[in-house]
Amino acid sequence: MKREFTLAGLIASLSAFSPDTPCVAHVWLADDFEVIDPELTPGEVAAAIELADRMLDADISLSWGFMRDCAESVKARRETE
């Protein structure tokens, strides 16, 4: 099943849990990519977020460096497409 990488998709996933369930989260939004690389298109931002989800290693986490690497990987595809 393909996940929906939107706030609505996140809310739907979280709705399976009781609101008082303890948790920790770090949420990246498309706007964050304006800081990472303002030249990315909206489609490239979505692709970078999906790549981050696929490549996420809990030991690395969703750091600025990790997200920057995902954005650079997506941007590098421009030259091969």
The 8 nearest C-alpha neighbors of each residue, nearest first, counted from 0:
[[1, 2, 3, 4, 8, 12, 53, 49],
 [2, 0, 3, 4, 49, 8, 53, 52],
 [3, 1, 4, 0, 8, 5, 9, 49],
 [2, 4, 8, 5, 1, 9, 7, 6],
 [5, 3, 8, 2, 6, 9, 49, 48],
 [6, 4, 8, 7, 3, 9, 28, 10],
 [5, 7, 9, 8, 10, 4, 3, 11],
 [8, 6, 10, 5, 9, 11, 3, 4],
 [7, 9, 3, 5, 11, 6, 10, 4],
 [10, 8, 6, 12, 11, 7, 13, 5],
 [9, 11, 13, 7, 12, 8, 14, 6],
 [10, 12, 8, 14, 9, 13, 7, 15],
 [13, 11, 9, 10, 14, 15, 8, 16],
 [12, 14, 10, 15, 11, 16, 9, 17],
 [13, 15, 11, 16, 12, 10, 17, 18],
 [14, 16, 13, 12, 17, 11, 10, 18],
 [17, 15, 14, 13, 18, 20, 19, 12],
 [16, 18, 19, 20, 15, 14, 13, 21],
 [19, 17, 20, 16, 14, 21, 13, 15],
 [18, 20, 17, 21, 16, 22, 14, 13],
 [21, 19, 17, 18, 22, 16, 13, 23],
 [22, 20, 19, 23, 18, 17, 16, 24],
 [23, 21, 20, 24, 19, 18, 16, 13],
 [22, 24, 25, 21, 20, 26, 13, 19],
 [25, 23, 26, 22, 27, 61, 21, 60],
 [24, 26, 27, 23, 61, 60, 62, 28],
 [25, 27, 24, 28, 61, 6, 9, 31],
 [28, 26, 31, 25, 29, 30, 61, 48],
 [29, 27, 30, 31, 26, 32, 5, 6],
 [28, 30, 31, 32, 44, 27, 45, 33],
 [31, 29, 32, 28, 33, 34, 27, 44],
 [32, 30, 29, 33, 28, 34, 27, 35],
 [31, 33, 35, 34, 30, 36, 29, 37],
 [32, 34, 37, 31, 36, 30, 35, 29],
 [33, 35, 32, 31, 36, 37, 30, 67],
 [36, 34, 32, 33, 67, 37, 31, 70],
 [37, 35, 38, 33, 32, 34, 39, 70],
 [36, 38, 33, 39, 34, 32, 35, 40],
 [39, 37, 36, 40, 33, 74, 32, 35],
 [40, 38, 37, 43, 36, 44, 41, 74],
 [39, 41, 43, 42, 44, 38, 37, 45],
 [40, 42, 44, 43, 45, 39, 29, 46],
 [43, 41, 45, 40, 44, 46, 39, 47],
 [42, 44, 46, 40, 45, 41, 39, 47],
 [43, 45, 41, 47, 46, 42, 39, 40],
 [46, 44, 42, 48, 43, 47, 49, 41],
 [45, 47, 43, 49, 44, 48, 50, 42],
 [48, 46, 50, 44, 70, 69, 49, 45],
 [47, 49, 51, 45, 50, 46, 44, 52],
 [48, 50, 46, 52, 51, 47, 45, 53],
 [51, 49, 47, 53, 52, 48, 54, 46],
 [52, 50, 48, 54, 49, 53, 55, 47],
 [51, 53, 49, 50, 55, 54, 48, 47],
 [54, 52, 50, 51, 55, 49, 48, 56],
 [55, 53, 51, 52, 50, 56, 49, 69],
 [56, 54, 52, 51, 53, 57, 60, 61],
 [55, 57, 58, 59, 60, 54, 61, 53],
 [56, 58, 60, 59, 55, 61, 54, 62],
 [59, 57, 56, 60, 55, 61, 62, 65],
 [60, 58, 56, 57, 61, 62, 55, 65],
 [61, 59, 57, 62, 58, 56, 55, 65],
 [60, 62, 65, 66, 63, 59, 55, 25],
 [61, 63, 65, 64, 60, 66, 59, 67],
 [62, 64, 66, 65, 67, 61, 35, 68],
 [65, 63, 67, 62, 66, 68, 61, 69],
 [66, 64, 62, 68, 67, 63, 61, 69],
 [65, 67, 69, 63, 68, 64, 70, 62],
 [68, 66, 64, 70, 69, 65, 35, 63],
 [69, 67, 71, 65, 66, 70, 72, 64],
 [68, 70, 66, 72, 47, 67, 71, 51],
 [69, 71, 67, 47, 73, 68, 72, 74],
 [70, 72, 74, 68, 73, 69, 75, 67],
 [73, 71, 69, 75, 70, 74, 68, 76],
 [74, 72, 70, 76, 75, 71, 47, 43],
 [73, 75, 71, 76, 72, 77, 70, 43],
 [74, 76, 72, 77, 73, 71, 78, 79],
 [77, 75, 79, 74, 78, 73, 80, 72],
 [78, 76, 75, 80, 79, 74, 73, 43],
 [77, 79, 76, 80, 75, 74, 73, 72],
 [80, 78, 76, 77, 75, 74, 73, 72],
 [79, 77, 78, 76, 75, 74, 73, 43]]
